[in-house]
Amino acid sequence: MRMGGRMGNDRVKVQNLKVMRIIADKNLIVVSGSIPGAKNSFVVLEK
């Protein structure tokens, strides 16, 4: 019998997000758009 598989460890790349603000003293980058993933997870930014 075919069953659903595990889909929890995939990397997803999202393009065309806008950087709205950089707060240097708190090490924050504010991004406008939808970012996939769970809450409190790591996000990797690439050029």
C-alpha positions in Angstrom: 0.0 0.0 0.0 1.4 3.4 -0.9 1.5 5.9 2.0 2.6 9.5 2.4 6.3 10.1 3.0 8.2 12.4 5.3 8.6 16.0 4.1 10.1 17.8 7.1 13.7 18.3 6.2 13.6 20.0 2.8 15.3 23.3 2.1 13.1 25.9 0.3 14.5 28.9 -1.5 12.1 31.9 -1.8 13.1 34.8 -4.2 12.0 38.4 -4.5 11.6 39.2 -0.8 12.2 42.8 0.2 14.5 43.8 3.1 12.6 46.6 4.8 14.9 47.5 7.7 18.1 46.5 9.3 18.4 47.0 13.1 22.1 46.7 13.8 22.1 47.1 17.6 19.7 44.1 18.0 21.1 42.1 15.0 17.7 42.0 13.3 16.8 42.1 9.6 13.1 42.9 8.8 11.9 41.1 5.7 8.6 41.8 3.9 7.1 38.6 2.5 6.2 35.0 3.4 9.0 32.9 4.8 8.4 29.1 4.9 9.3 27.1 8.0 8.3 26.7 11.6 8.3 29.4 14.2 11.7 30.0 16.0 13.6 28.3 13.2 16.7 29.5 11.4 16.6 31.4 8.2 19.6 31.6 5.8 19.9 34.8 3.7 21.8 34.6 0.4 22.7 37.3 -2.1 
